[in-house]
Amino acid sequence: MAPLVHQVRADGSAILLFADDEPVVERIRRGAGSYTAMLELTDTAPVDLRQPVRGLLWVTGRLWLPEPGTARRFALQVADANPHHDLLRLGHGATLVRLDPDFVVLSDAEGSAALAPVELAAARADPFCRGERGLLAHMEKCHPETLVALARHLPAALRERADATVRPLGLDRLGLRLRVETPYRDHDVRLPWETAPTSLSELWVQLRQLIGLTAPDAERPAV
């Protein structure tokens, strides 16, 4: 089921607004005010890939119905960060539900990890998360030669395939991720930075080293 409005917080807790006739609302009421559920969040690639989902976050916890006054306070907190007209339906055809997490599982091509809510809340946002989408989309659209240069770092079994297409998958403080699409399956490869960057200027230096550029006036990708 998909909520009308949702907001997920740093610790995995979530505020969800459902239409009154959603079965989950009745299930919570029948369960003496709470109901165990799992919330699935998808991390999609910044470019149009054949398989766009590159990671999943599963939050398992307890759904419960706040008292009307508390529900309104939660709705105002959501509106401060993400104004949405459906919030006006609270109490008039819609019910606000809160999810309190018990545990969290993060999964991507590099593995899976179970996290406690306190660990999730303590996690730092990657310094390049806001610029990643624009940089990689620009790389694929305007600089396909860059992907050709990066492909030289791939394992030989992938680098030598004539039927492989190299696509940008992700970028973070640990490295650049590439997706190698072949007719029958996809392969994800991480190219680590020589030194972990902490700023855009440092990131550009590390990216140029991977590409093989040395000229200081080489064009920077747009972020």
Steps between C-alpha positions, in 0.01 A plus 500: 500500500618854429430785745360833385792677671807364674808628679785276613730636770869440563436223757266307268179618665235609252183706484244355257167645393245246372148532367253387767389200291852354468501147653812577705312764702233248601767239580674740738170570676423129528849437640432701816660810356815359339600278212837354395599596148798548271570816301706456181700793361673479162816675390483553124786579266546857372482387136247287313635149552346170396484406869464839673489387865852500643416457868220420744434605859252292699370651822306261725309642791168580662226705338275690739235769493588821687233690690337777289705781657826308457404409143450868415839585649665228291319627189632852560854364532460322166357816341801703616733276298267380224178699451231283342133577440391153619607592854185713511300175481613395849181438697294546184543173315862428593678356805857564613707199606849489654756223455749451786790281376629189676775413251619594154661303216700672226573303182681579176732330252787518750318310776242530776519634855261504794488828692346615825294820474762684707769399249289628211438829680874544560591445133640802316365600160753451222652839410421450131144367525343823370733538203521135398194494273597806298864400462434145381213599270727764345780245465284255307324755282785736415822305557467136382876502440541523877328164544730352235798625699361366827436157345874432498476445878245217463598136552633350177203264464267801476737740326551264206132426435377647173136472609542701824371853561659706778264732689552730802333356810606698804750737655588551865794572728626141457514492122321489167264213416445376147227271367610267221192384309532180296224314315431257783598673822640816655827541688569778752861610551635755749806701404647633828660841530870514572421744783150550641379849394318733739420787262400546136847621408658190655238282329590652164869421557419135579263469204760644261752246625262214425424638155869556430489879460786716619433839341386749770263680261308186396126556500327427828174306489194699609363416846 
